[in-house]
């Protein structure tokens, strides 16, 4: 079967879902892109541009746009899950287990479900059973990938053949995929780095320098790895693309939503006001709740995550929080 005959559906028409649709179209696929809001899907269909989430890029006719979930997944061999993490379960339930039987899944959502504290692979398994599933995660600012700037990500799955097939489908001369069997580690890295990125933005907004940002960056990697190891992931995964790599991009890029939110917090704006003015989901906000709960459940120290959560939800003063982090009592650097 040729590549043009492989039917791929992308659930989620945000910036990353749309970027993957453009990437696949450029490779000769004819992907289906589903969006949750029919009026906006129709607008995108007419303009052939996702003005809200990926402005400035023409969506080719080879990308079909759909607002009906049933039609979006009908006949698809691969389903890319690109909806925000807090909506993943609801979307899967709307489609229904029977409609998704026999398909391969790639999750690109970066978050931890509040309440259950589950990563997305666990949510998928609970809703659909033991389906063939992979996770694609790494340093991927959507606009840069859409511009075909070189990028690399991890593709993780327990199924070696699925990893290899995913590389065949998604890899391009500008988009490289590296295989991993540590699904949990790759997912946690992609989710937890958003919280650390908020702290990086806060530091920027407060006017502190590179030394402060670098210290929080390095200690952020350490606490991500600490929690991941306690939960059963491989520590070395957090030193790779889906951990250190993704953290670097999200902390440093001015296009990062999480970093930008942190910067506004550091400048004195309130969380509700910032979120109200944003069309896009800022995953690190909800993930900070989940990460704090996971840290307490597994008895792991995550001082940066705790500080971000305190600033966002408990009225903690950002400057005082950063000052306290920089003056913490002695711990070994590798702990």
Phi, psi and omega in degrees: 000129180286164183298326181292342180271349179282118185269123184234129176247137177246118179264108182124109184260030173289190183300317183285319177299318179293319178299317178294326176297318178295318180299313182293321177299320179295339178269357179104000175280165174238076187286156173258129181246117182259138174234151187281343186244107186306318182297320180287323176301318179295322177297315179296321180298319181287317183277340188054041177205135177268084189298323182289315193249339177209065183292148175094002181239125178285131177268115184294160181296341180289347175265115178275138181250133189217140177252351179264119184297319181300313179292327182297324185260350183299123178081357182287139174269329179235137177237120177265122183264100185241020177278154177304146188302324183287350179250358186301310184298316182297320179294316179298321179292325178295320179291313181097141184300319183295323181289342182254006181294143175078011182253160173261145185235141172234119176265131176239010179282141183241094180184173177237128183294127177291153182089291180281334185063033181262141169287168189294327178297324178291322177298316180298315180297320180295323184273327188242350183089199185276067180277157175295119189221137173231161179236130178246120185206149179162190182286093187225088168286120189305314184298322180293320178293320178298330177278001178064034171282145183303135179210159179216143182223168172264141169240116186246138176195154174284345183259112182298320181293325178293319178300315182295319180293322178297321177297320179297320184287314191263337185292138176223174176300339180249357184228104185259147178238132177246132186280148176213149174255005182264078184298313182299315181297317179296319180291316180296320178301314180296329182275310187291331182296335179296326179290316178297324179296326175298319178296322178297321177293320178300315179300318178297315181296329178284347178090012178285166187264189184296326181299316180294315180298317181296321180297314179293325177300309182295317179290333177295318176301318182298317182284330172299312181294324180298313179292316181302315180298317180297329181274354176111003177276170179270129181303323184292338178300326183284352174266001183259200186299319185277354177247271181303317181297311181293323178297318180300311180299313186290329179281329190259332186283133175291348178273354181287124180294321182292315178298318182295320177298316179300320180298319179294322176298315180298332179275356175107359178285153179274152183301312183300319180295319180294312182295324180296328183271001183252129175285332187263151176287134175255095191300328185296337181295303178292326180296330178297323176297311182295320182294319177297317179296319178295320180299319180288321179298318185262005177055054180241137177283124176223072187297323180292316178298317177299320181294316179299315179300318179297321179293316184289321192239350184237012176071020180291140180289123183303316182295318179294323180294316179294318179301318180294322179297320182285347182243025181296157178294163186298134168219151175295142186300328183271001178273000000 
